[in-house]
Amino acid sequence: MSEAVRRRLGVIVNPRSRALREGRFGLGAPPAGLEQAAPASHEELMAALSGFASKGVDLLVVQGGDGTLREVLTALPRAFGEHPPEIAVLATGKTNLAARSLGSFGPGMKALERLRDAAERGSLRRQRLPVLEVASPGQDASGPLRGLLFGAGAFTDAKLLADRRLQRPGIHDGLVVALALAGVALRTQGRGNQSLRDGVPATVAPDRMPPVWGRSFLLLATPLDRLMLGLWPFWGEGQGPVRWLNVAAPPQRLMAALWAATRGRPRPWMPAAGYRSGRANRVAIHLGGPFVLDGEMFEPGPRGIELSAPGWVTFVTP
């Protein structure tokens, strides 16, 4: 029996995707045997995923960007419990970091057909990966957020810069990220940007390490083992699935540190200069400013947040 006969596919489409609004990459009516939904709210997404679960969907196709995938990952445990479906990404978002890091079949109907053909041939490649969880004491019944890349401080500034100036036709998603990060780094070198160099108030405590009080120029965390554009600003020791980076403010020798950190090869002087990185099971953070999770900004709240990665999801790629 072929894999396609055993599999049941369900498709979540982001109806607010700019590409879809412009008439690009539409999927049309779902083929026979394929469940499809275009939820416009969290409640509709929960209803769609719960319906998929009741119908035995075991391969979930997400057509959208990083934000769509974050919403799906956040809702998945409530809909599917301890047996989540495998996930394939059809990238139609602004930055598509997840698709570029994990792999994607591309956007639209042709990509969906390639996915179904690969499932029928049994040639899908699988990556079982932990999912980052951002929990806050006293949060509502929706539970913690789940995603793949957390950032704060200068990362939030890069997100705002990308939204305001760089999300234009003709500038592809990878270039948006590169230009935003480069723009923020260059701004720290000029006059009149003291607030950016001063960072945000933050207390960071990975696992049993003593908490570090002060101000952070940049905070990053991910359960992934690679990022887009060849960037890899993580190093250090420790156990656990959460890779974290904390750069103290104001940043020292930033351009030299960026060159070393993006290659995953820290220089000996960096820890003493405020560049700390490692792995942990949990990272407790009190943060005096918003954070970004997979492309969207959130407020941490007065009681802080905790990063962990207790759950796993299998992603499929060509």
TORKOL-4160 file (C-alpha; in steps of 0.2 Angstrom, whole numbers, padded with zeros to 4 digits, m for minus):
318
<pt num="1" X="0000" Y="0000" Z="0000"/>
<pt num="2" X="0007" Y="0017" Z="m0004"/>
<pt num="3" X="0010" Y="0031" Z="0008"/>
<pt num="4" X="m0003" Y="0042" Z="0000"/>
<pt num="5" X="m0017" Y="0029" Z="0003"/>
<pt num="6" X="m0012" Y="0028" Z="0021"/>
<pt num="7" X="m0011" Y="0047" Z="0023"/>
<pt num="8" X="m0025" Y="0059" Z="0025"/>
<pt num="9" X="m0020" Y="0077" Z="0021"/>
<pt num="10" X="m0027" Y="0093" Z="0028"/>
<pt num="11" X="m0023" Y="0111" Z="0022"/>
<pt num="12" X="m0023" Y="0127" Z="0032"/>
<pt num="13" X="m0023" Y="0143" Z="0021"/>
<pt num="14" X="m0020" Y="0160" Z="0028"/>
<pt num="15" X="m0033" Y="0171" Z="0020"/>
<pt num="16" X="m0024" Y="0187" Z="0025"/>
<pt num="17" X="m0008" Y="0182" Z="0015"/>
<pt num="18" X="m0003" Y="0196" Z="0004"/>
<pt num="19" X="0001" Y="0184" Z="m0010"/>
<pt num="20" X="m0016" Y="0176" Z="m0009"/>
<pt num="21" X="m0025" Y="0193" Z="m0009"/>
<pt num="22" X="m0015" Y="0198" Z="m0024"/>
<pt num="23" X="m0022" Y="0182" Z="m0033"/>
<pt num="24" X="m0005" Y="0173" Z="m0032"/>
<pt num="25" X="m0003" Y="0155" Z="m0026"/>
<pt num="26" X="m0021" Y="0151" Z="m0024"/>
<pt num="27" X="m0026" Y="0132" Z="m0021"/>
<pt num="28" X="m0043" Y="0133" Z="m0028"/>
<pt num="29" X="m0056" Y="0120" Z="m0023"/>
<pt num="30" X="m0048" Y="0105" Z="m0013"/>
<pt num="31" X="m0046" Y="0089" Z="m0022"/>
<pt num="32" X="m0056" Y="0074" Z="m0017"/>
<pt num="33" X="m0050" Y="0067" Z="m0001"/>
<pt num="34" X="m0041" Y="0082" Z="0005"/>
<pt num="35" X="m0048" Y="0093" Z="0019"/>
<pt num="36" X="m0045" Y="0112" Z="0017"/>
<pt num="37" X="m0049" Y="0127" Z="0028"/>
<pt num="38" X="m0045" Y="0146" Z="0028"/>
<pt num="39" X="m0048" Y="0152" Z="0046"/>
<pt num="40" X="m0049" Y="0170" Z="0049"/>
<pt num="41" X="m0048" Y="0170" Z="0068"/>
<pt num="42" X="m0040" Y="0159" Z="0082"/>
<pt num="43" X="m0058" Y="0152" Z="0085"/>
<pt num="44" X="m0060" Y="0147" Z="0067"/>
<pt num="45" X="m0042" Y="0139" Z="0067"/>
<pt num="46" X="m0046" Y="0129" Z="0082"/>
<pt num="47" X="m0062" Y="0123" Z="0075"/>
<pt num="48" X="m0053" Y="0118" Z="0058"/>
<pt num="49" X="m0039" Y="0109" Z="0067"/>
<pt num="50" X="m0051" Y="0100" Z="0079"/>
<pt num="51" X="m0061" Y="0095" Z="0063"/>
<pt num="52" X="m0045" Y="0088" Z="0055"/>
<pt num="53" X="m0041" Y="0078" Z="0070"/>
<pt num="54" X="m0058" Y="0070" Z="0071"/>
<pt num="55" X="m0056" Y="0065" Z="0053"/>
<pt num="56" X="m0039" Y="0057" Z="0055"/>
<pt num="57" X="m0028" Y="0070" Z="0046"/>
<pt num="58" X="m0010" Y="0065" Z="0049"/>
<pt num="59" X="m0001" Y="0077" Z="0037"/>
<pt num="60" X="m0005" Y="0095" Z="0040"/>
<pt num="61" X="m0001" Y="0107" Z="0026"/>
<pt num="62" X="0001" Y="0125" Z="0031"/>
<pt num="63" X="0001" Y="0138" Z="0017"/>
<pt num="64" X="0006" Y="0155" Z="0024"/>
<pt num="65" X="0021" Y="0163" Z="0032"/>
<pt num="66" X="0030" Y="0162" Z="0049"/>
<pt num="67" X="0015" Y="0169" Z="0058"/>
<pt num="68" X="0003" Y="0156" Z="0051"/>
<pt num="69" X="0014" Y="0142" Z="0056"/>
<pt num="70" X="0016" Y="0150" Z="0074"/>
<pt num="71" X="m0003" Y="0150" Z="0076"/>
<pt num="72" X="m0005" Y="0132" Z="0070"/>
<pt num="73" X="0009" Y="0126" Z="0082"/>
<pt num="74" X="0001" Y="0136" Z="0096"/>
<pt num="75" X="m0016" Y="0128" Z="0093"/>
<pt num="76" X="m0010" Y="0110" Z="0089"/>
<pt num="77" X="m0009" Y="0103" Z="0106"/>
<pt num="78" X="m0027" Y="0108" Z="0110"/>
<pt num="79" X="m0034" Y="0101" Z="0094"/>
<pt num="80" X="m0023" Y="0085" Z="0092"/>
<pt num="81" X="m0017" Y="0081" Z="0110"/>
<pt num="82" X="m0001" Y="0071" Z="0111"/>
<pt num="83" X="m0002" Y="0064" Z="0093"/>
<pt num="84" X="0001" Y="0079" Z="0082"/>
<pt num="85" X="0001" Y="0077" Z="0063"/>
<pt num="86" X="0016" Y="0079" Z="0052"/>
<pt num="87" X="0018" Y="0097" Z="0045"/>
<pt num="88" X="0023" Y="0103" Z="0028"/>
<pt num="89" X="0025" Y="0121" Z="0024"/>
<pt num="90" X="0019" Y="0130" Z="0008"/>
<pt num="91" X="0028" Y="0147" Z="0010"/>
<pt num="92" X="0018" Y="0163" Z="0005"/>
<pt num="93" X="0023" Y="0174" Z="0020"/>
<pt num="94" X="0034" Y="0190" Z="0021"/>
<pt num="95" X="0050" Y="0182" Z="0028"/>
<pt num="96" X="0047" Y="0163" Z="0028"/>
<pt num="97" X="0061" Y="0160" Z="0040"/>
<pt num="98" X="0054" Y="0143" Z="0045"/>
<pt num="99" X="0052" Y="0137" Z="0026"/>
<pt num="100" X="0070" Y="0143" Z="0022"/>
<pt num="101" X="0077" Y="0134" Z="0038"/>
<pt num="102" X="0067" Y="0118" Z="0037"/>
<pt num="103" X="0063" Y="0117" Z="0018"/>
<pt num="104" X="0047" Y="0120" Z="0008"/>
<pt num="105" X="0038" Y="0113" Z="m0007"/>
<pt num="106" X="0036" Y="0131" Z="m0012"/>
<pt num="107" X="0019" Y="0140" Z="m0014"/>
<pt num="108" X="0002" Y="0136" Z="m0022"/>
<pt num="109" X="m0006" Y="0122" Z="m0031"/>
<pt num="110" X="0009" Y="0116" Z="m0040"/>
<pt num="111" X="0018" Y="0114" Z="m0023"/>
<pt num="112" X="0003" Y="0105" Z="m0016"/>
<pt num="113" X="0004" Y="0093" Z="m0030"/>
<pt num="114" X="0022" Y="0090" Z="m0028"/>
<pt num="115" X="0019" Y="0086" Z="m0010"/>
<pt num="116" X="0005" Y="0074" Z="m0013"/>
<pt num="117" X="0016" Y="0065" Z="m0027"/>
<pt num="118" X="0030" Y="0064" Z="m0014"/>
<pt num="119" X="0019" Y="0056" Z="m0001"/>
<pt num="120" X="0012" Y="0044" Z="m0014"/>
<pt num="121" X="0030" Y="0039" Z="m0019"/>
<pt num="122" X="0035" Y="0038" Z="0000"/>
<pt num="123" X="0049" Y="0050" Z="m0003"/>
<pt num="124" X="0045" Y="0063" Z="0010"/>
<pt num="125" X="0060" Y="0068" Z="0021"/>
<pt num="126" X="0057" Y="0070" Z="0039"/>
<pt num="127" X="0064" Y="0081" Z="0053"/>
<pt num="128" X="0058" Y="0079" Z="0071"/>
<pt num="129" X="0061" Y="0095" Z="0080"/>
<pt num="130" X="0057" Y="0103" Z="0097"/>
<pt num="131" X="0045" Y="0117" Z="0096"/>
<pt num="132" X="0049" Y="0133" Z="0107"/>
<pt num="133" X="0036" Y="0137" Z="0120"/>
<pt num="134" X="0034" Y="0154" Z="0127"/>
<pt num="135" X="0024" Y="0153" Z="0144"/>
<pt num="136" X="0019" Y="0167" Z="0155"/>
<pt num="137" X="0012" Y="0165" Z="0173"/>
<pt num="138" X="m0007" Y="0169" Z="0174"/>
<pt num="139" X="m0010" Y="0168" Z="0155"/>
<pt num="140" X="m0027" Y="0165" Z="0148"/>
<pt num="141" X="m0034" Y="0148" Z="0144"/>
<pt num="142" X="m0027" Y="0148" Z="0126"/>
<pt num="143" X="m0010" Y="0143" Z="0135"/>
<pt num="144" X="0008" Y="0147" Z="0130"/>
<pt num="145" X="0013" Y="0153" Z="0113"/>
<pt num="146" X="0023" Y="0141" Z="0102"/>
<pt num="147" X="0035" Y="0144" Z="0088"/>
<pt num="148" X="0053" Y="0143" Z="0081"/>
<pt num="149" X="0062" Y="0159" Z="0084"/>
<pt num="150" X="0061" Y="0171" Z="0099"/>
<pt num="151" X="0069" Y="0188" Z="0099"/>
<pt num="152" X="0070" Y="0204" Z="0109"/>
<pt num="153" X="0079" Y="0221" Z="0110"/>
<pt num="154" X="0088" Y="0224" Z="0093"/>
<pt num="155" X="0078" Y="0210" Z="0085"/>
<pt num="156" X="0062" Y="0219" Z="0089"/>
<pt num="157" X="0070" Y="0235" Z="0081"/>
<pt num="158" X="0074" Y="0224" Z="0065"/>
<pt num="159" X="0056" Y="0218" Z="0065"/>
<pt num="160" X="0049" Y="0236" Z="0065"/>
<pt num="161" X="0062" Y="0242" Z="0052"/>
<pt num="162" X="0057" Y="0227" Z="0040"/>
<pt num="163" X="0038" Y="0231" Z="0042"/>
<pt num="164" X="0040" Y="0250" Z="0039"/>
<pt num="165" X="0053" Y="0251" Z="0026"/>
<pt num="166" X="0057" Y="0235" Z="0018"/>
<pt num="167" X="0042" Y="0225" Z="0015"/>
<pt num="168" X="0040" Y="0230" Z="m0003"/>
<pt num="169" X="0037" Y="0221" Z="m0020"/>
<pt num="170" X="0053" Y="0216" Z="m0027"/>
<pt num="171" X="0062" Y="0213" Z="m0011"/>
<pt num="172" X="0062" Y="0194" Z="m0007"/>
<pt num="173" X="0060" Y="0187" Z="0010"/>
<pt num="174" X="0078" Y="0182" Z="0013"/>
<pt num="175" X="0084" Y="0200" Z="0008"/>
<pt num="176" X="0071" Y="0208" Z="0020"/>
<pt num="177" X="0079" Y="0199" Z="0035"/>
<pt num="178" X="0097" Y="0203" Z="0029"/>
<pt num="179" X="0093" Y="0221" Z="0026"/>
<pt num="180" X="0084" Y="0223" Z="0042"/>
<pt num="181" X="0098" Y="0215" Z="0053"/>
<pt num="182" X="0111" Y="0225" Z="0044"/>
<pt num="183" X="0101" Y="0241" Z="0046"/>
<pt num="184" X="0100" Y="0239" Z="0064"/>
<pt num="185" X="0118" Y="0235" Z="0066"/>
<pt num="186" X="0123" Y="0250" Z="0056"/>
<pt num="187" X="0112" Y="0262" Z="0066"/>
<pt num="188" X="0121" Y="0257" Z="0082"/>
<pt num="189" X="0137" Y="0264" Z="0075"/>
<pt num="190" X="0129" Y="0281" Z="0071"/>
<pt num="191" X="0125" Y="0296" Z="0082"/>
<pt num="192" X="0108" Y="0299" Z="0089"/>
<pt num="193" X="0104" Y="0280" Z="0092"/>
<pt num="194" X="0109" Y="0279" Z="0110"/>
<pt num="195" X="0092" Y="0271" Z="0115"/>
<pt num="196" X="0095" Y="0257" Z="0103"/>
<pt num="197" X="0113" Y="0254" Z="0110"/>
<pt num="198" X="0106" Y="0255" Z="0128"/>
<pt num="199" X="0095" Y="0240" Z="0125"/>
<pt num="200" X="0080" Y="0235" Z="0136"/>
<pt num="201" X="0080" Y="0230" Z="0155"/>
<pt num="202" X="0081" Y="0211" Z="0156"/>
<pt num="203" X="0084" Y="0197" Z="0168"/>
<pt num="204" X="0090" Y="0181" Z="0160"/>
<pt num="205" X="0092" Y="0165" Z="0169"/>
<pt num="206" X="0095" Y="0149" Z="0159"/>
<pt num="207" X="0092" Y="0133" Z="0169"/>
<pt num="208" X="0102" Y="0133" Z="0185"/>
<pt num="209" X="0114" Y="0147" Z="0180"/>
<pt num="210" X="0114" Y="0163" Z="0190"/>
<pt num="211" X="0102" Y="0176" Z="0183"/>
<pt num="212" X="0110" Y="0190" Z="0174"/>
<pt num="213" X="0102" Y="0207" Z="0178"/>
<pt num="214" X="0105" Y="0222" Z="0168"/>
<pt num="215" X="0101" Y="0228" Z="0150"/>
<pt num="216" X="0101" Y="0217" Z="0135"/>
<pt num="217" X="0105" Y="0224" Z="0117"/>
<pt num="218" X="0099" Y="0207" Z="0109"/>
<pt num="219" X="0091" Y="0192" Z="0115"/>
<pt num="220" X="0088" Y="0177" Z="0104"/>
<pt num="221" X="0082" Y="0159" Z="0107"/>
<pt num="222" X="0077" Y="0144" Z="0095"/>
<pt num="223" X="0075" Y="0125" Z="0096"/>
<pt num="224" X="0082" Y="0124" Z="0077"/>
<pt num="225" X="0099" Y="0119" Z="0073"/>
<pt num="226" X="0101" Y="0131" Z="0058"/>
<pt num="227" X="0093" Y="0147" Z="0052"/>
<pt num="228" X="0091" Y="0156" Z="0035"/>
<pt num="229" X="0105" Y="0165" Z="0026"/>
<pt num="230" X="0118" Y="0154" Z="0034"/>
<pt num="231" X="0116" Y="0164" Z="0051"/>
<pt num="232" X="0120" Y="0154" Z="0067"/>
<pt num="233" X="0124" Y="0166" Z="0082"/>
<pt num="234" X="0124" Y="0152" Z="0095"/>
<pt num="235" X="0137" Y="0143" Z="0104"/>
<pt num="236" X="0142" Y="0137" Z="0121"/>
<pt num="237" X="0139" Y="0123" Z="0133"/>
<pt num="238" X="0124" Y="0116" Z="0142"/>
<pt num="239" X="0110" Y="0104" Z="0139"/>
<pt num="240" X="0092" Y="0105" Z="0133"/>
<pt num="241" X="0084" Y="0110" Z="0116"/>
<pt num="242" X="0083" Y="0129" Z="0118"/>
<pt num="243" X="0098" Y="0138" Z="0111"/>
<pt num="244" X="0099" Y="0155" Z="0118"/>
<pt num="245" X="0110" Y="0171" Z="0115"/>
<pt num="246" X="0111" Y="0186" Z="0127"/>
<pt num="247" X="0121" Y="0202" Z="0121"/>
<pt num="248" X="0123" Y="0215" Z="0135"/>
<pt num="249" X="0120" Y="0233" Z="0132"/>
<pt num="250" X="0128" Y="0243" Z="0126"/>
<pt num="251" X="0136" Y="0231" Z="0114"/>
<pt num="252" X="0155" Y="0230" Z="0113"/>
<pt num="253" X="0165" Y="0228" Z="0097"/>
<pt num="254" X="0148" Y="0224" Z="0089"/>
<pt num="255" X="0154" Y="0222" Z="0071"/>
<pt num="256" X="0168" Y="0210" Z="0075"/>
<pt num="257" X="0156" Y="0200" Z="0087"/>
<pt num="258" X="0143" Y="0199" Z="0073"/>
<pt num="259" X="0155" Y="0192" Z="0061"/>
<pt num="260" X="0161" Y="0179" Z="0073"/>
<pt num="261" X="0144" Y="0175" Z="0080"/>
<pt num="262" X="0135" Y="0173" Z="0064"/>
<pt num="263" X="0148" Y="0159" Z="0060"/>
<pt num="264" X="0145" Y="0151" Z="0076"/>
<pt num="265" X="0163" Y="0154" Z="0081"/>
<pt num="266" X="0165" Y="0166" Z="0096"/>
<pt num="267" X="0181" Y="0175" Z="0099"/>
<pt num="268" X="0189" Y="0172" Z="0116"/>
<pt num="269" X="0186" Y="0190" Z="0122"/>
<pt num="270" X="0167" Y="0189" Z="0119"/>
<pt num="271" X="0160" Y="0182" Z="0135"/>
<pt num="272" X="0169" Y="0195" Z="0145"/>
<pt num="273" X="0162" Y="0208" Z="0134"/>
<pt num="274" X="0144" Y="0203" Z="0137"/>
<pt num="275" X="0141" Y="0190" Z="0124"/>
<pt num="276" X="0134" Y="0174" Z="0132"/>
<pt num="277" X="0126" Y="0159" Z="0123"/>
<pt num="278" X="0122" Y="0141" Z="0127"/>
<pt num="279" X="0109" Y="0128" Z="0128"/>
<pt num="280" X="0095" Y="0125" Z="0141"/>
<pt num="281" X="0079" Y="0116" Z="0145"/>
<pt num="282" X="0072" Y="0132" Z="0152"/>
<pt num="283" X="0076" Y="0151" Z="0151"/>
<pt num="284" X="0067" Y="0162" Z="0163"/>
<pt num="285" X="0066" Y="0180" Z="0157"/>
<pt num="286" X="0060" Y="0197" Z="0164"/>
<pt num="287" X="0059" Y="0209" Z="0150"/>
<pt num="288" X="0056" Y="0228" Z="0150"/>
<pt num="289" X="0050" Y="0228" Z="0132"/>
<pt num="290" X="0041" Y="0218" Z="0118"/>
<pt num="291" X="0047" Y="0202" Z="0111"/>
<pt num="292" X="0045" Y="0194" Z="0094"/>
<pt num="293" X="0040" Y="0176" Z="0090"/>
<pt num="294" X="0040" Y="0171" Z="0072"/>
<pt num="295" X="0037" Y="0188" Z="0065"/>
<pt num="296" X="0024" Y="0195" Z="0078"/>
<pt num="297" X="0027" Y="0206" Z="0093"/>
<pt num="298" X="0020" Y="0202" Z="0110"/>
<pt num="299" X="0021" Y="0210" Z="0127"/>
<pt num="300" X="0029" Y="0199" Z="0140"/>
<pt num="301" X="0019" Y="0205" Z="0155"/>
<pt num="302" X="0025" Y="0211" Z="0172"/>
<pt num="303" X="0028" Y="0193" Z="0179"/>
<pt num="304" X="0040" Y="0188" Z="0165"/>
<pt num="305" X="0041" Y="0173" Z="0153"/>
<pt num="306" X="0049" Y="0156" Z="0152"/>
<pt num="307" X="0056" Y="0148" Z="0137"/>
<pt num="308" X="0056" Y="0129" Z="0135"/>
<pt num="309" X="0053" Y="0116" Z="0121"/>
<pt num="310" X="0044" Y="0102" Z="0129"/>
<pt num="311" X="0035" Y="0096" Z="0113"/>
<pt num="312" X="0040" Y="0089" Z="0096"/>
<pt num="313" X="0033" Y="0091" Z="0079"/>
<pt num="314" X="0039" Y="0081" Z="0063"/>
<pt num="315" X="0041" Y="0092" Z="0048"/>
<pt num="316" X="0041" Y="0085" Z="0030"/>
<pt num="317" X="0051" Y="0092" Z="0016"/>
<pt num="318" X="0054" Y="0087" Z="m0002"/>
